């Protein structure tokens, strides 16, 4: 299986399956000298782990990470940095009823057609369990970026029809961690939680949108023509399970504006820095960061496993019905917030390191 690596200089390779012994990640190209804060890395994994509230899957995983290589006396050595996360609470029998059937809107049929064989236990390699490895790698990238004044904050801005319409720069984004849905506006969060609760009781699932802001990224990140910064962020986000769409800056709405409405006028601020009066471009112009906040939105579909009868076919093409069993998220968004942040951190770190090639 190809396609398990991401990044050019800061390059990660994830490994493992949902119901195997463990999952993990190797970072090749990690700079030496980064202070490796293991408490911080674990705290990032704790934000993503299952079983953290009533609106997430009740699978119980501690997601305890062990660093196997690439760190000495608390600092990265510059050699491959490998982290391992054991799987502790698999219930493979929950999937016995679908081992010969294709679950609607899952990767079962596609995997069978591509490989002629599949791991039906939780989807195997296609499971969102793999994203824990990304979060671990993203924590290392965040440690690198923290030393350079870059901060990344994601939050849930929509669940189903419940939408947060307040712009990010009018919100206290730190409040996102104060509630179980990770929305920084308390009243909207309560409505989102109520919707997820009701959806779960109905045996159904609901999707929505995560917004993300990258603060402090310098101008000059991004590699035209094919590795534009927004293209790299888009690929990173679209590689995450259940992601249906990506937009940055004014996004699709900007397509309905006139140029006079959508352009960002330049000016020189009191410190002599070139800035833009608006930020419809989302901090990226010509595929290169311009020093303004980088902001984007990621759309997630409803989780495909629902506790209702659905029509499908088995491996022989016979019509059958399936009903979801086991422990699944009624809404993936709260646990996906640290995943979005991690993937953004990986992209920005990789482009920081690429930029070093241009400096003598």
Secondary structure, 3 states (H helix, E strand, C coil): CCCCEECCCCEEEEEECCCCCEEEEEEECCCCCCECCHHHHHHHHHHHCCCCCCCCCCCCCCCCEEEEECEECCEECCCCEEEEEECCCCCHHHHHHHCCECCCCCCHHHHHHHHCCCCCCCCHHHCHHHHHHHHHHHHHHHHHHHCCCCEEEEEEEEECCEECCCCHHHCCHHHHHHCCCCCCCHHHHHHHHHHHHHHHHCCCCCCEEEEEEEECCCCCCCECCCECHHHHHHHHHHCCCCEEEEEECCHHHHCCCCHHHHCCCEEECCCCCEEECCCCCCCEECCEECCCCEEEEEEECCCCCCCCEEEEEECCCCEEEEECCCCCCCCCHHHHHHHHHHHHHHHHHHHHHHHHHHCC
